[in-house]
Amino acid sequence: MSDYLNFDSPDDELRDDEYPDEPVEDDETDTVPCPQCGEEVYEDSVRCPACGHYMVDSGHSLSGRPLWWLVLGFAGVLAAVLAVAALHCG
């Protein structure tokens, strides 16, 4: 018990191998090219610092979908409604 009471002993020095530093996180952050000017921009940026272009995705659910996809979806919904109506009235 006496070892714990003597805090000023020369053997009581902290060693780096006993308490290693926290691991350093990657300093590299993910970047993407700006669609307007091509400058590298942080992935979570709202605007490009070079040209001011907004980096937010439009988020429109039909963007990039062909017209036939929309027509096919509408026809499927219409067929389901007509099938339910036929079962209900039949």
C-alpha positions, -999 to 999 in steps of 0.1 A, spaced: 0 0 0 29 24 6 36 25 -32 3 41 -38 9 69 -13 42 81 -26 33 100 -57 65 119 -60 88 89 -64 111 90 -95 96 57 -108 62 73 -110 69 91 -143 43 86 -170 55 66 -200 42 71 -235 38 33 -240 15 31 -210 -8 59 -223 -5 62 -261 -20 91 -278 -54 88 -294 -52 76 -330 -51 105 -355 -80 106 -378 -75 110 -415 -69 146 -424 -82 138 -458 -118 147 -463 -139 136 -492 -142 161 -520 -162 161 -552 -159 182 -583 -182 211 -587 -206 204 -616 -204 240 -627 -167 248 -627 -149 215 -618 -132 229 -587 -127 203 -559 -153 211 -531 -159 194 -498 -186 167 -501 -209 184 -475 -206 219 -489 -237 237 -498 -220 261 -523 -189 260 -544 -164 285 -529 -150 291 -564 -181 299 -585 -209 300 -559 -229 272 -576 -252 254 -551 -242 218 -546 -275 206 -532 -291 177 -551 -324 186 -567 -340 155 -551 -368 153 -577 -380 117 -577 -387 117 -615 -354 133 -626 -336 110 -650 -365 86 -655 -377 80 -691 -412 88 -701 -422 52 -706 -414 45 -670 -439 71 -659 -466 58 -682 -460 22 -671 -463 32 -634 -495 51 -641 -509 21 -660 -501 -2 -631 -518 20 -606 -549 23 -628 -550 -15 -633 -548 -20 -596 -576 4 -589 -598 -12 -616 -591 -47 -602 -601 -36 -567 -633 -18 -580 -642 -50 -600 -639 -71 -569 -659 -47 -548 -687 -44 -573 -687 -80 -584 
